[in-house]
Amino acid sequence: MIKVVFFAALREQLECSELSLSSKNITTVADLKNQLASKNQQWQTLFNNTSLLSAVNHEMVDNEQHLKSGDEVAFFPPVTGG
């Protein structure tokens, strides 16, 4: 299983803070995003956003990061500040 957590405005937009998915057929963050995007139109819009940030086991990663069972993947919108 892969634990998926959502932060900040993303959590509010999805009305979901976390979920668990089977790691079968998910080998990269890109695969995970594609699977999440297939849920419905709102999820598709959010997970096709190229500025969406992701972390695996508390480390920032890109879409090519490989995943394995037991990983925690976090998604959050880009952070701005000054």
PDB file of N, CA, C and O in Angstrom:
ATOM      1  N   MET A   1       0.836  -1.186   0.000  1.00  0.00           N
ATOM      2  CA  MET A   1       0.000   0.000   0.000  1.00  0.00           C
ATOM      3  C   MET A   1       0.881   1.249   0.000  1.00  0.00           C
ATOM      4  O   MET A   1       1.973   1.269   0.568  1.00  0.00           O
ATOM      5  N   ILE A   2       0.376   2.269  -0.644  1.00  0.00           N
ATOM      6  CA  ILE A   2       1.018   3.583  -0.653  1.00  0.00           C
ATOM      7  C   ILE A   2       0.074   4.543   0.059  1.00  0.00           C
ATOM      8  O   ILE A   2      -1.105   4.639  -0.283  1.00  0.00           O
ATOM      9  N   LYS A   3       0.598   5.245   1.042  1.00  0.00           N
ATOM     10  CA  LYS A   3      -0.197   6.244   1.755  1.00  0.00           C
ATOM     11  C   LYS A   3      -0.049   7.568   1.013  1.00  0.00           C
ATOM     12  O   LYS A   3       1.065   7.999   0.713  1.00  0.00           O
ATOM     13  N   VAL A   4      -1.182   8.212   0.718  1.00  0.00           N
ATOM     14  CA  VAL A   4      -1.184   9.475  -0.001  1.00  0.00           C
ATOM     15  C   VAL A   4      -1.818  10.525   0.899  1.00  0.00           C
ATOM     16  O   VAL A   4      -2.925  10.332   1.402  1.00  0.00           O
ATOM     17  N   VAL A   5      -1.115  11.640   1.103  1.00  0.00           N
ATOM     18  CA  VAL A   5      -1.648  12.718   1.931  1.00  0.00           C
ATOM     19  C   VAL A   5      -1.697  14.005   1.118  1.00  0.00           C
ATOM     20  O   VAL A   5      -0.871  14.243   0.237  1.00  0.00           O
ATOM     21  N   PHE A   6      -2.691  14.826   1.441  1.00  0.00           N
ATOM     22  CA  PHE A   6      -2.918  16.079   0.732  1.00  0.00           C
ATOM     23  C   PHE A   6      -2.844  17.228   1.728  1.00  0.00           C
ATOM     24  O   PHE A   6      -3.375  17.125   2.834  1.00  0.00           O
ATOM     25  N   PHE A   7      -2.188  18.325   1.346  1.00  0.00           N
ATOM     26  CA  PHE A   7      -1.984  19.447   2.245  1.00  0.00           C
ATOM     27  C   PHE A   7      -2.570  20.741   1.692  1.00  0.00           C
ATOM     28  O   PHE A   7      -2.797  20.889   0.491  1.00  0.00           O
ATOM     29  N   ALA A   8      -2.805  21.667   2.610  1.00  0.00           N
ATOM     30  CA  ALA A   8      -3.205  23.049   2.316  1.00  0.00           C
ATOM     31  C   ALA A   8      -4.471  23.097   1.471  1.00  0.00           C
ATOM     32  O   ALA A   8      -5.406  22.330   1.696  1.00  0.00           O
ATOM     33  N   ALA A   9      -4.494  23.999   0.503  1.00  0.00           N
ATOM     34  CA  ALA A   9      -5.692  24.206  -0.318  1.00  0.00           C
ATOM     35  C   ALA A   9      -6.070  22.940  -1.087  1.00  0.00           C
ATOM     36  O   ALA A   9      -7.247  22.720  -1.376  1.00  0.00           O
ATOM     37  N   LEU A  10      -5.101  22.123  -1.412  1.00  0.00           N
ATOM     38  CA  LEU A  10      -5.382  20.884  -2.128  1.00  0.00           C
ATOM     39  C   LEU A  10      -6.305  19.987  -1.304  1.00  0.00           C
ATOM     40  O   LEU A  10      -7.247  19.399  -1.836  1.00  0.00           O
ATOM     41  N   ARG A  11      -6.032  19.886  -0.016  1.00  0.00           N
ATOM     42  CA  ARG A  11      -6.865  19.073   0.882  1.00  0.00           C
ATOM     43  C   ARG A  11      -8.298  19.610   0.892  1.00  0.00           C
ATOM     44  O   ARG A  11      -9.260  18.843   0.859  1.00  0.00           O
ATOM     45  N   GLU A  12      -8.423  20.923   0.939  1.00  0.00           N
ATOM     46  CA  GLU A  12      -9.753  21.540   0.965  1.00  0.00           C
ATOM     47  C   GLU A  12     -10.494  21.322  -0.349  1.00  0.00           C
ATOM     48  O   GLU A  12     -11.689  21.027  -0.345  1.00  0.00           O
ATOM     49  N   GLN A  13      -9.801  21.463  -1.460  1.00  0.00           N
ATOM     50  CA  GLN A  13     -10.440  21.301  -2.764  1.00  0.00           C
ATOM     51  C   GLN A  13     -10.900  19.864  -2.989  1.00  0.00           C
ATOM     52  O   GLN A  13     -11.955  19.634  -3.580  1.00  0.00           O
ATOM     53  N   LEU A  14     -10.117  18.904  -2.521  1.00  0.00           N
ATOM     54  CA  LEU A  14     -10.454  17.491  -2.707  1.00  0.00           C
ATOM     55  C   LEU A  14     -11.390  16.967  -1.628  1.00  0.00           C
ATOM     56  O   LEU A  14     -11.976  15.893  -1.767  1.00  0.00           O
ATOM     57  N   GLU A  15     -11.526  17.737  -0.547  1.00  0.00           N
ATOM     58  CA  GLU A  15     -12.299  17.303   0.618  1.00  0.00           C
ATOM     59  C   GLU A  15     -11.805  15.932   1.101  1.00  0.00           C
ATOM     60  O   GLU A  15     -12.585  15.040   1.434  1.00  0.00           O
ATOM     61  N   CYS A  16     -10.479  15.813   1.121  1.00  0.00           N
ATOM     62  CA  CYS A  16      -9.839  14.555   1.502  1.00  0.00           C
ATOM     63  C   CYS A  16      -8.457  14.884   2.060  1.00  0.00           C
ATOM     64  O   CYS A  16      -7.705  15.641   1.446  1.00  0.00           O
ATOM     65  N   SER A  17      -8.121  14.326   3.212  1.00  0.00           N
ATOM     66  CA  SER A  17      -6.801  14.596   3.779  1.00  0.00           C
ATOM     67  C   SER A  17      -5.801  13.487   3.468  1.00  0.00           C
ATOM     68  O   SER A  17      -4.602  13.745   3.356  1.00  0.00           O
ATOM     69  N   GLU A  18      -6.287  12.256   3.328  1.00  0.00           N
ATOM     70  CA  GLU A  18      -5.380  11.154   2.994  1.00  0.00           C
ATOM     71  C   GLU A  18      -6.161   9.950   2.507  1.00  0.00           C
ATOM     72  O   GLU A  18      -7.365   9.828   2.730  1.00  0.00           O
ATOM     73  N   LEU A  19      -5.440   9.065   1.836  1.00  0.00           N
ATOM     74  CA  LEU A  19      -6.009   7.793   1.399  1.00  0.00           C
ATOM     75  C   LEU A  19      -4.882   6.799   1.193  1.00  0.00           C
ATOM     76  O   LEU A  19      -3.711   7.174   1.154  1.00  0.00           O
ATOM     77  N   SER A  20      -5.234   5.549   1.064  1.00  0.00           N
ATOM     78  CA  SER A  20      -4.252   4.493   0.804  1.00  0.00           C
ATOM     79  C   SER A  20      -4.619   3.791  -0.494  1.00  0.00           C
ATOM     80  O   SER A  20      -5.789   3.508  -0.755  1.00  0.00           O
ATOM     81  N   LEU A  21      -3.608   3.517  -1.301  1.00  0.00           N
ATOM     82  CA  LEU A  21      -3.818   2.845  -2.581  1.00  0.00           C
ATOM     83  C   LEU A  21      -2.888   1.645  -2.696  1.00  0.00           C
ATOM     84  O   LEU A  21      -1.787   1.636  -2.146  1.00  0.00           O
ATOM     85  N   SER A  22      -3.344   0.656  -3.407  1.00  0.00           N
ATOM     86  CA  SER A  22      -2.498  -0.495  -3.691  1.00  0.00           C
ATOM     87  C   SER A  22      -1.318  -0.036  -4.541  1.00  0.00           C
ATOM     88  O   SER A  22      -1.474   0.781  -5.449  1.00  0.00           O
ATOM     89  N   SER A  23      -0.154  -0.563  -4.241  1.00  0.00           N
ATOM     90  CA  SER A  23       1.035  -0.188  -5.005  1.00  0.00           C
ATOM     91  C   SER A  23       1.116  -0.931  -6.341  1.00  0.00           C
ATOM     92  O   SER A  23       2.009  -0.667  -7.147  1.00  0.00           O
ATOM     93  N   LYS A  24       0.191  -1.851  -6.574  1.00  0.00           N
ATOM     94  CA  LYS A  24       0.167  -2.588  -7.835  1.00  0.00           C
ATOM     95  C   LYS A  24      -0.100  -1.609  -8.974  1.00  0.00           C
ATOM     96  O   LYS A  24      -1.015  -0.791  -8.876  1.00  0.00           O
ATOM     97  N   ASN A  25       0.659  -1.674 -10.023  1.00  0.00           N
ATOM     98  CA  ASN A  25       0.539  -0.827 -11.215  1.00  0.00           C
ATOM     99  C   ASN A  25       0.942   0.624 -10.974  1.00  0.00           C
ATOM    100  O   ASN A  25       0.712   1.469 -11.839  1.00  0.00           O
ATOM    101  N   ILE A  26       1.532   0.933  -9.833  1.00  0.00           N
ATOM    102  CA  ILE A  26       2.037   2.283  -9.572  1.00  0.00           C
ATOM    103  C   ILE A  26       3.534   2.162  -9.312  1.00  0.00           C
ATOM    104  O   ILE A  26       3.950   1.645  -8.276  1.00  0.00           O
ATOM    105  N   THR A  27       4.343   2.642 -10.262  1.00  0.00           N
ATOM    106  CA  THR A  27       5.784   2.534 -10.080  1.00  0.00           C
ATOM    107  C   THR A  27       6.458   3.888  -9.885  1.00  0.00           C
ATOM    108  O   THR A  27       7.568   3.958  -9.357  1.00  0.00           O
ATOM    109  N   THR A  28       5.785   4.980 -10.313  1.00  0.00           N
ATOM    110  CA  THR A  28       6.369   6.316 -10.176  1.00  0.00           C
ATOM    111  C   THR A  28       5.313   7.292  -9.650  1.00  0.00           C
ATOM    112  O   THR A  28       4.123   6.980  -9.608  1.00  0.00           O
ATOM    113  N   VAL A  29       5.772   8.465  -9.255  1.00  0.00           N
ATOM    114  CA  VAL A  29       4.847   9.521  -8.842  1.00  0.00           C
ATOM    115  C   VAL A  29       3.917   9.868 -10.001  1.00  0.00           C
ATOM    116  O   VAL A  29       2.735  10.130  -9.778  1.00  0.00           O
ATOM    117  N   ALA A  30       4.419   9.875 -11.221  1.00  0.00           N
ATOM    118  CA  ALA A  30       3.582  10.158 -12.391  1.00  0.00           C
ATOM    119  C   ALA A  30       2.446   9.143 -12.509  1.00  0.00           C
ATOM    120  O   ALA A  30       1.309   9.517 -12.796  1.00  0.00           O
ATOM    121  N   ASP A  31       2.747   7.863 -12.290  1.00  0.00           N
ATOM    122  CA  ASP A  31       1.705   6.832 -12.316  1.00  0.00           C
ATOM    123  C   ASP A  31       0.637   7.115 -11.264  1.00  0.00           C
ATOM    124  O   ASP A  31      -0.559   6.996 -11.531  1.00  0.00           O
ATOM    125  N   LEU A  32       1.080   7.488 -10.075  1.00  0.00           N
ATOM    126  CA  LEU A  32       0.152   7.786  -8.985  1.00  0.00           C
ATOM    127  C   LEU A  32      -0.730   8.979  -9.345  1.00  0.00           C
ATOM    128  O   LEU A  32      -1.943   8.940  -9.138  1.00  0.00           O
ATOM    129  N   LYS A  33      -0.129  10.031  -9.880  1.00  0.00           N
ATOM    130  CA  LYS A  33      -0.904  11.209 -10.269  1.00  0.00           C
ATOM    131  C   LYS A  33      -1.927  10.856 -11.345  1.00  0.00           C
ATOM    132  O   LYS A  33      -3.056  11.345 -11.312  1.00  0.00           O
ATOM    133  N   ASN A  34      -1.539  10.013 -12.296  1.00  0.00           N
ATOM    134  CA  ASN A  34      -2.479   9.588 -13.344  1.00  0.00           C
ATOM    135  C   ASN A  34      -3.645   8.805 -12.755  1.00  0.00           C
ATOM    136  O   ASN A  34      -4.791   8.983 -13.167  1.00  0.00           O
ATOM    137  N   GLN A  35      -3.352   7.947 -11.798  1.00  0.00           N
ATOM    138  CA  GLN A  35      -4.422   7.165 -11.176  1.00  0.00           C
ATOM    139  C   GLN A  35      -5.365   8.082 -10.397  1.00  0.00           C
ATOM    140  O   GLN A  35      -6.584   7.919 -10.464  1.00  0.00           O
ATOM    141  N   LEU A  36      -4.812   9.039  -9.663  1.00  0.00           N
ATOM    142  CA  LEU A  36      -5.648   9.972  -8.907  1.00  0.00           C
ATOM    143  C   LEU A  36      -6.466  10.851  -9.854  1.00  0.00           C
ATOM    144  O   LEU A  36      -7.628  11.142  -9.573  1.00  0.00           O
ATOM    145  N   ALA A  37      -5.878  11.271 -10.959  1.00  0.00           N
ATOM    146  CA  ALA A  37      -6.574  12.114 -11.926  1.00  0.00           C
ATOM    147  C   ALA A  37      -7.757  11.399 -12.561  1.00  0.00           C
ATOM    148  O   ALA A  37      -8.685  12.049 -13.042  1.00  0.00           O
ATOM    149  N   SER A  38      -7.737  10.075 -12.568  1.00  0.00           N
ATOM    150  CA  SER A  38      -8.825   9.318 -13.201  1.00  0.00           C
ATOM    151  C   SER A  38     -10.083   9.242 -12.332  1.00  0.00           C
ATOM    152  O   SER A  38     -11.112   8.735 -12.778  1.00  0.00           O
ATOM    153  N   LYS A  39     -10.006   9.746 -11.090  1.00  0.00           N
ATOM    154  CA  LYS A  39     -11.164   9.671 -10.186  1.00  0.00           C
ATOM    155  C   LYS A  39     -12.355  10.475 -10.716  1.00  0.00           C
ATOM    156  O   LYS A  39     -13.471   9.958 -10.772  1.00  0.00           O
ATOM    157  N   ASN A  40     -12.129  11.723 -11.101  1.00  0.00           N
ATOM    158  CA  ASN A  40     -13.190  12.562 -11.653  1.00  0.00           C
ATOM    159  C   ASN A  40     -12.564  13.834 -12.230  1.00  0.00           C
ATOM    160  O   ASN A  40     -11.349  14.021 -12.171  1.00  0.00           O
ATOM    161  N   GLN A  41     -13.402  14.698 -12.784  1.00  0.00           N
ATOM    162  CA  GLN A  41     -12.905  15.898 -13.471  1.00  0.00           C
ATOM    163  C   GLN A  41     -12.130  16.823 -12.531  1.00  0.00           C
ATOM    164  O   GLN A  41     -11.090  17.360 -12.912  1.00  0.00           O
ATOM    165  N   GLN A  42     -12.625  17.012 -11.314  1.00  0.00           N
ATOM    166  CA  GLN A  42     -11.938  17.902 -10.363  1.00  0.00           C
ATOM    167  C   GLN A  42     -10.544  17.368 -10.040  1.00  0.00           C
ATOM    168  O   GLN A  42      -9.574  18.126 -10.052  1.00  0.00           O
ATOM    169  N   TRP A  43     -10.437  16.083  -9.753  1.00  0.00           N
ATOM    170  CA  TRP A  43      -9.141  15.485  -9.451  1.00  0.00           C
ATOM    171  C   TRP A  43      -8.234  15.565 -10.677  1.00  0.00           C
ATOM    172  O   TRP A  43      -7.032  15.797 -10.545  1.00  0.00           O
ATOM    173  N   GLN A  44      -8.801  15.377 -11.863  1.00  0.00           N
ATOM    174  CA  GLN A  44      -7.998  15.455 -13.082  1.00  0.00           C
ATOM    175  C   GLN A  44      -7.391  16.847 -13.234  1.00  0.00           C
ATOM    176  O   GLN A  44      -6.207  16.979 -13.545  1.00  0.00           O
ATOM    177  N   THR A  45      -8.188  17.871 -13.017  1.00  0.00           N
ATOM    178  CA  THR A  45      -7.693  19.241 -13.124  1.00  0.00           C
ATOM    179  C   THR A  45      -6.558  19.492 -12.135  1.00  0.00           C
ATOM    180  O   THR A  45      -5.537  20.077 -12.497  1.00  0.00           O
ATOM    181  N   LEU A  46      -6.730  19.057 -10.901  1.00  0.00           N
ATOM    182  CA  LEU A  46      -5.722  19.298  -9.868  1.00  0.00           C
ATOM    183  C   LEU A  46      -4.439  18.504 -10.103  1.00  0.00           C
ATOM    184  O   LEU A  46      -3.345  19.034  -9.908  1.00  0.00           O
ATOM    185  N   PHE A  47      -4.554  17.259 -10.512  1.00  0.00           N
ATOM    186  CA  PHE A  47      -3.359  16.427 -10.667  1.00  0.00           C
ATOM    187  C   PHE A  47      -2.680  16.565 -12.018  1.00  0.00           C
ATOM    188  O   PHE A  47      -1.594  16.020 -12.218  1.00  0.00           O
ATOM    189  N   ASN A  48      -3.292  17.279 -12.945  1.00  0.00           N
ATOM    190  CA  ASN A  48      -2.627  17.608 -14.203  1.00  0.00           C
ATOM    191  C   ASN A  48      -1.914  18.947 -14.118  1.00  0.00           C
ATOM    192  O   ASN A  48      -1.273  19.367 -15.081  1.00  0.00           O
ATOM    193  N   ASN A  49      -2.014  19.621 -12.984  1.00  0.00           N
ATOM    194  CA  ASN A  49      -1.343  20.899 -12.754  1.00  0.00           C
ATOM    195  C   ASN A  49       0.161  20.647 -12.635  1.00  0.00           C
ATOM    196  O   ASN A  49       0.603  19.943 -11.727  1.00  0.00           O
ATOM    197  N   THR A  50       0.937  21.214 -13.539  1.00  0.00           N
ATOM    198  CA  THR A  50       2.380  20.955 -13.557  1.00  0.00           C
ATOM    199  C   THR A  50       3.126  21.607 -12.394  1.00  0.00           C
ATOM    200  O   THR A  50       4.282  21.268 -12.141  1.00  0.00           O
ATOM    201  N   SER A  51       2.483  22.540 -11.681  1.00  0.00           N
ATOM    202  CA  SER A  51       3.157  23.177 -10.546  1.00  0.00           C
ATOM    203  C   SER A  51       2.862  22.480  -9.221  1.00  0.00           C
ATOM    204  O   SER A  51       3.341  22.919  -8.175  1.00  0.00           O
ATOM    205  N   LEU A  52       2.084  21.404  -9.251  1.00  0.00           N
ATOM    206  CA  LEU A  52       1.791  20.638  -8.044  1.00  0.00           C
ATOM    207  C   LEU A  52       3.081  20.033  -7.501  1.00  0.00           C
ATOM    208  O   LEU A  52       3.845  19.417  -8.245  1.00  0.00           O
ATOM    209  N   LEU A  53       3.320  20.206  -6.223  1.00  0.00           N
ATOM    210  CA  LEU A  53       4.538  19.691  -5.590  1.00  0.00           C
ATOM    211  C   LEU A  53       4.279  18.333  -4.964  1.00  0.00           C
ATOM    212  O   LEU A  53       3.164  18.037  -4.533  1.00  0.00           O
ATOM    213  N   SER A  54       5.321  17.509  -4.916  1.00  0.00           N
ATOM    214  CA  SER A  54       5.180  16.187  -4.305  1.00  0.00           C
ATOM    215  C   SER A  54       6.429  15.836  -3.501  1.00  0.00           C
ATOM    216  O   SER A  54       7.542  16.266  -3.804  1.00  0.00           O
ATOM    217  N   ALA A  55       6.191  15.041  -2.471  1.00  0.00           N
ATOM    218  CA  ALA A  55       7.277  14.553  -1.628  1.00  0.00           C
ATOM    219  C   ALA A  55       7.025  13.072  -1.353  1.00  0.00           C
ATOM    220  O   ALA A  55       5.882  12.640  -1.204  1.00  0.00           O
ATOM    221  N   VAL A  56       8.096  12.314  -1.288  1.00  0.00           N
ATOM    222  CA  VAL A  56       8.017  10.905  -0.929  1.00  0.00           C
ATOM    223  C   VAL A  56       8.839  10.716   0.330  1.00  0.00           C
ATOM    224  O   VAL A  56      10.029  11.028   0.370  1.00  0.00           O
ATOM    225  N   ASN A  57       8.184  10.200   1.354  1.00  0.00           N
ATOM    226  CA  ASN A  57       8.840   9.977   2.643  1.00  0.00           C
ATOM    227  C   ASN A  57       9.567  11.244   3.116  1.00  0.00           C
ATOM    228  O   ASN A  57      10.709  11.193   3.573  1.00  0.00           O
ATOM    229  N   HIS A  58       8.864  12.393   2.990  1.00  0.00           N
ATOM    230  CA  HIS A  58       9.313  13.700   3.479  1.00  0.00           C
ATOM    231  C   HIS A  58      10.452  14.316   2.677  1.00  0.00           C
ATOM    232  O   HIS A  58      11.108  15.236   3.166  1.00  0.00           O
ATOM    233  N   GLU A  59      10.707  13.840   1.465  1.00  0.00           N
ATOM    234  CA  GLU A  59      11.725  14.435   0.605  1.00  0.00           C
ATOM    235  C   GLU A  59      11.079  14.864  -0.708  1.00  0.00           C
ATOM    236  O   GLU A  59      10.354  14.090  -1.334  1.00  0.00           O
ATOM    237  N   MET A  60      11.349  16.105  -1.122  1.00  0.00           N
ATOM    238  CA  MET A  60      10.803  16.609  -2.378  1.00  0.00           C
ATOM    239  C   MET A  60      11.309  15.759  -3.540  1.00  0.00           C
ATOM    240  O   MET A  60      12.485  15.400  -3.602  1.00  0.00           O
ATOM    241  N   VAL A  61      10.393  15.444  -4.461  1.00  0.00           N
ATOM    242  CA  VAL A  61      10.741  14.591  -5.605  1.00  0.00           C
ATOM    243  C   VAL A  61      10.060  15.111  -6.865  1.00  0.00           C
ATOM    244  O   VAL A  61       9.190  15.979  -6.807  1.00  0.00           O
ATOM    245  N   ASP A  62      10.478  14.557  -8.014  1.00  0.00           N
ATOM    246  CA  ASP A  62       9.807  14.869  -9.265  1.00  0.00           C
ATOM    247  C   ASP A  62       8.919  13.688  -9.668  1.00  0.00           C
ATOM    248  O   ASP A  62       8.819  12.694  -8.948  1.00  0.00           O
ATOM    249  N   ASN A  63       8.289  13.816 -10.814  1.00  0.00           N
ATOM    250  CA  ASN A  63       7.334  12.795 -11.266  1.00  0.00           C
ATOM    251  C   ASN A  63       7.968  11.452 -11.590  1.00  0.00           C
ATOM    252  O   ASN A  63       7.271  10.439 -11.657  1.00  0.00           O
ATOM    253  N   GLU A  64       9.270  11.428 -11.792  1.00  0.00           N
ATOM    254  CA  GLU A  64       9.946  10.173 -12.160  1.00  0.00           C
ATOM    255  C   GLU A  64      10.399   9.367 -10.938  1.00  0.00           C
ATOM    256  O   GLU A  64      10.952   8.277 -11.087  1.00  0.00           O
ATOM    257  N   GLN A  65      10.173   9.886  -9.755  1.00  0.00           N
ATOM    258  CA  GLN A  65      10.569   9.181  -8.530  1.00  0.00           C
ATOM    259  C   GLN A  65       9.861   7.826  -8.452  1.00  0.00           C
ATOM    260  O   GLN A  65       8.640   7.750  -8.592  1.00  0.00           O
ATOM    261  N   HIS A  66      10.625   6.773  -8.232  1.00  0.00           N
ATOM    262  CA  HIS A  66      10.049   5.434  -8.109  1.00  0.00           C
ATOM    263  C   HIS A  66       9.405   5.265  -6.740  1.00  0.00           C
ATOM    264  O   HIS A  66       9.887   5.791  -5.737  1.00  0.00           O
ATOM    265  N   LEU A  67       8.304   4.518  -6.722  1.00  0.00           N
ATOM    266  CA  LEU A  67       7.559   4.256  -5.490  1.00  0.00           C
ATOM    267  C   LEU A  67       7.548   2.773  -5.198  1.00  0.00           C
ATOM    268  O   LEU A  67       7.659   1.935  -6.093  1.00  0.00           O
ATOM    269  N   LYS A  68       7.408   2.472  -3.904  1.00  0.00           N
ATOM    270  CA  LYS A  68       7.287   1.077  -3.472  1.00  0.00           C
ATOM    271  C   LYS A  68       6.263   1.008  -2.354  1.00  0.00           C
ATOM    272  O   LYS A  68       5.907   2.020  -1.750  1.00  0.00           O
ATOM    273  N   SER A  69       5.808  -0.171  -2.096  1.00  0.00           N
ATOM    274  CA  SER A  69       4.844  -0.370  -1.020  1.00  0.00           C
ATOM    275  C   SER A  69       5.427   0.159   0.292  1.00  0.00           C
ATOM    276  O   SER A  69       6.596  -0.073   0.601  1.00  0.00           O
ATOM    277  N   GLY A  70       4.607   0.864   1.050  1.00  0.00           N
ATOM    278  CA  GLY A  70       5.054   1.440   2.312  1.00  0.00           C
ATOM    279  C   GLY A  70       5.454   2.896   2.221  1.00  0.00           C
ATOM    280  O   GLY A  70       5.625   3.552   3.249  1.00  0.00           O
ATOM    281  N   ASP A  71       5.609   3.423   1.000  1.00  0.00           N
ATOM    282  CA  ASP A  71       5.960   4.832   0.837  1.00  0.00           C
ATOM    283  C   ASP A  71       4.791   5.732   1.226  1.00  0.00           C
ATOM    284  O   ASP A  71       3.627   5.348   1.114  1.00  0.00           O
ATOM    285  N   GLU A  72       5.126   6.934   1.686  1.00  0.00           N
ATOM    286  CA  GLU A  72       4.141   7.972   1.922  1.00  0.00           C
ATOM    287  C   GLU A  72       4.397   9.067   0.896  1.00  0.00           C
ATOM    288  O   GLU A  72       5.502   9.601   0.805  1.00  0.00           O
ATOM    289  N   VAL A  73       3.374   9.393   0.132  1.00  0.00           N
ATOM    290  CA  VAL A  73       3.487  10.428  -0.890  1.00  0.00           C
ATOM    291  C   VAL A  73       2.592  11.592  -0.481  1.00  0.00           C
ATOM    292  O   VAL A  73       1.407  11.409  -0.202  1.00  0.00           O
ATOM    293  N   ALA A  74       3.167  12.781  -0.447  1.00  0.00           N
ATOM    294  CA  ALA A  74       2.421  13.975  -0.092  1.00  0.00           C
ATOM    295  C   ALA A  74       2.339  14.896  -1.301  1.00  0.00           C
ATOM    296  O   ALA A  74       3.310  15.070  -2.037  1.00  0.00           O
ATOM    297  N   PHE A  75       1.165  15.478  -1.488  1.00  0.00           N
ATOM    298  CA  PHE A  75       0.959  16.460  -2.553  1.00  0.00           C
ATOM    299  C   PHE A  75       0.516  17.768  -1.930  1.00  0.00           C
ATOM    300  O   PHE A  75      -0.264  17.785  -0.978  1.00  0.00           O
ATOM    301  N   PHE A  76       1.019  18.865  -2.476  1.00  0.00           N
ATOM    302  CA  PHE A  76       0.606  20.175  -1.990  1.00  0.00           C
ATOM    303  C   PHE A  76       0.813  21.206  -3.079  1.00  0.00           C
ATOM    304  O   PHE A  76       1.668  21.046  -3.950  1.00  0.00           O
ATOM    305  N   PRO A  77       0.014  22.281  -3.021  1.00  0.00           N
ATOM    306  CA  PRO A  77       0.151  23.329  -4.028  1.00  0.00           C
ATOM    307  C   PRO A  77       1.472  24.067  -3.866  1.00  0.00           C
ATOM    308  O   PRO A  77       2.097  23.990  -2.809  1.00  0.00           O
ATOM    309  N   PRO A  78       1.901  24.776  -4.894  1.00  0.00           N
ATOM    310  CA  PRO A  78       3.152  25.538  -4.781  1.00  0.00           C
ATOM    311  C   PRO A  78       3.042  26.557  -3.658  1.00  0.00           C
ATOM    312  O   PRO A  78       1.977  27.118  -3.399  1.00  0.00           O
ATOM    313  N   VAL A  79       4.162  26.776  -3.008  1.00  0.00           N
ATOM    314  CA  VAL A  79       4.216  27.696  -1.876  1.00  0.00           C
ATOM    315  C   VAL A  79       4.792  29.021  -2.357  1.00  0.00           C
ATOM    316  O   VAL A  79       5.819  29.053  -3.035  1.00  0.00           O
ATOM    317  N   THR A  80       4.127  30.105  -2.003  1.00  0.00           N
ATOM    318  CA  THR A  80       4.652  31.425  -2.332  1.00  0.00           C
ATOM    319  C   THR A  80       4.857  32.202  -1.054  1.00  0.00           C
ATOM    320  O   THR A  80       4.245  31.904  -0.029  1.00  0.00           O
ATOM    321  N   GLY A  81       5.677  33.150  -1.112  1.00  0.00           N
ATOM    322  CA  GLY A  81       5.933  33.960   0.077  1.00  0.00           C
ATOM    323  C   GLY A  81       6.970  35.018  -0.242  1.00  0.00           C
ATOM    324  O   GLY A  81       7.492  35.118  -1.352  1.00  0.00           O
ATOM    325  N   GLY A  82       7.232  35.778   0.758  1.00  0.00           N
ATOM    326  CA  GLY A  82       8.204  36.828   0.507  1.00  0.00           C
ATOM    327  C   GLY A  82       9.008  37.144   1.737  1.00  0.00           C
ATOM    328  O   GLY A  82       9.879  38.013   1.700  1.00  0.00           O
TER     329      GLY A  82
END
